[in-house]
Amino acid sequence: MSWYVYLIECRDGSIYTGIAIDVAARYAAHVAGKGARYTRSHPPQRLLAAFAVADKSAALREELRIKRLTPVQKRAYAHSAEPAAAS
């Protein structure tokens, strides 16, 4: 079971960062308004990237690290590595 860190670009240009096992299902929940509180008030526009990590603990650490980045740095991070195949 792989964990992923994912970045979503919202309609207002902000970037949401989260973790999931099934990124496609989690993104669909965000789009349907059933995801995180943030994406209910900042609707998703597109999935920027998803990166596989070793386990849930690593996913949480990477999520926190990414959340500390500026929006410009988050976009650069999303484009810097080859995105993992989201399940």
C-alpha positions as CSV (number, residue, x, y, z in Angstrom):
1,M,0.0,0.0,0.0
2,S,1.6,3.2,-1.2
3,W,1.0,6.6,0.3
4,Y,1.1,9.8,-1.9
5,V,1.6,13.5,-1.3
6,Y,-0.5,15.5,-3.8
7,L,-0.8,19.1,-4.8
8,I,-4.0,20.7,-6.1
9,E,-4.3,24.0,-7.8
10,C,-7.5,25.8,-6.7
11,R,-9.6,28.1,-8.9
12,D,-8.3,31.1,-6.9
13,G,-4.7,30.2,-7.8
14,S,-3.9,28.8,-4.3
15,I,-2.3,25.4,-3.9
16,Y,-3.6,22.7,-1.5
17,T,-1.4,20.0,-0.3
18,G,-2.6,16.7,1.1
19,I,-1.9,13.0,1.5
20,A,-3.8,9.9,0.4
21,I,-3.5,6.3,-0.6
22,D,-5.9,6.7,-3.6
23,V,-5.2,10.1,-5.0
24,A,-7.8,9.8,-7.8
25,A,-10.6,9.1,-5.2
26,R,-9.4,11.8,-2.9
27,Y,-9.3,14.4,-5.7
28,A,-12.8,13.4,-6.7
29,A,-13.9,13.9,-3.1
30,H,-12.4,17.4,-3.2
31,V,-14.1,18.2,-6.5
32,A,-17.4,17.0,-5.1
33,G,-17.1,19.3,-2.1
34,K,-16.6,16.4,0.3
35,G,-12.8,16.8,0.8
36,A,-11.0,19.1,3.1
37,R,-12.6,22.3,4.5
38,Y,-10.1,24.3,2.5
39,T,-11.1,22.9,-0.8
40,R,-14.8,23.3,-0.1
41,S,-14.2,27.1,0.1
42,H,-11.4,27.1,-2.6
43,P,-12.7,24.7,-5.3
44,P,-10.1,22.6,-7.1
45,Q,-9.1,23.4,-10.6
46,R,-6.6,20.6,-11.4
47,L,-4.3,18.1,-9.8
48,L,-0.8,19.5,-10.1
49,A,1.2,16.5,-9.0
50,A,1.3,13.3,-6.8
51,F,4.4,11.8,-5.4
52,A,4.8,8.4,-3.9
53,V,6.4,8.2,-0.4
54,A,7.5,5.3,1.8
55,D,4.7,5.3,4.3
56,K,2.1,7.4,6.1
57,S,4.7,8.9,8.5
58,A,6.8,10.0,5.5
59,A,3.8,11.4,3.8
60,L,2.8,13.5,6.8
61,R,6.4,14.9,7.1
62,E,6.6,15.7,3.4
63,E,3.1,17.3,3.5
64,L,4.2,19.6,6.4
65,R,7.5,20.5,4.6
66,I,5.6,21.4,1.4
67,K,3.0,23.4,3.2
68,R,5.8,25.6,4.5
69,L,6.8,26.5,0.9
70,T,5.6,29.6,-0.9
71,P,3.2,29.1,-3.8
72,V,6.0,29.7,-6.3
73,Q,8.1,27.1,-4.6
74,K,5.2,24.6,-4.5
75,R,4.7,25.0,-8.2
76,A,8.4,24.5,-8.9
77,Y,8.3,21.4,-6.7
78,A,5.3,20.1,-8.5
79,H,7.1,20.5,-11.8
80,S,10.6,19.4,-10.6
81,A,10.1,15.7,-10.3
82,E,8.3,13.2,-12.4
83,P,4.9,12.7,-10.8
84,A,4.1,9.3,-9.5
85,A,1.2,7.4,-11.0
86,A,-1.7,8.2,-8.8
87,S,-3.8,5.2,-8.0
